[in-house]
């Protein structure tokens, strides 16, 4: 949708490149419902073609298997997608079931992802929640972390070619490979309430970062509420803690999944979980507070 595309172009997660000792090439294209950019040294720019092909083929595999499963729950996805599905259990456990790979069972009632948007009756929501709890008549959606997984696979493609420094950014799900000899990989986390400002700038090397927010995909209900695309699978409602949650992790899949999982739990729970998982977190709460947890400051620009 145009509003989403505009926000991604401004981007709640912006890569800042500085210095000019070594030439790098960035190619941008549309995939996974967002704009994807691949940045590699100019001398290795030929790898972008294979990287783009890898991204689009994995996107197609996730989409195909998801659609087939939703039409026939007995369908057996290919091994890679089956393993991806199984990893959703970890995020579910972190949130005591508030995260679910079947949350689309609820979100589609509201019209996500494409509309028409509406607020469903409570009876519809209750039926969807009951279906999720029983695992029947559910809709599978791996969007909470599949994009991060595809970014990781793209980075693996780049590494296999011998390239030691690169970046893949899929609409904010980002992995920074290696360390540029002439500059840092610097990532600016945009203020979700002001797209001209940032709430943090971090330096990354062989690390990933992802952000989940209430400003990406949303609509205004007749009662004035803003309804966005992240739903608690135990209540059928939007969580009410944050405007954005950013996570730094060793893989883009983990950063992607945890940013959504943490969005569903309160700050005290996030603090306890990120301490255990050793994952730095940046919270922008609904009351305007910025909370830097579990070592986030160590990655910030000095």
Secondary structure, DSSP 8 states (H G I E B T S, - for coil): -HHHHHHHHH-SEEEE----SS-EEEEEEEETTEEEEEEEEGGGTTHHHHHHHHHHHHHHHHHHHHHHHHH-TT----HHHHHHHHHHHHHHHHTTTSS-TTTHHHHGGGTTTT-------HHHHHHHHHHHHHT-S-----TTTHHHHHHHHHHHHHHHTT--SEEEEETTEEEEES--SSS-EEEEEEETTEEEEEEEEEEESSEEEEEEETTSSEEE-TTS-EEES---TTTSS---SEEEEEEEESSHHHHHHHHHHHHTS-HHHHHHHHHHHT--EEEEETTS-EEEETTGGGGB--
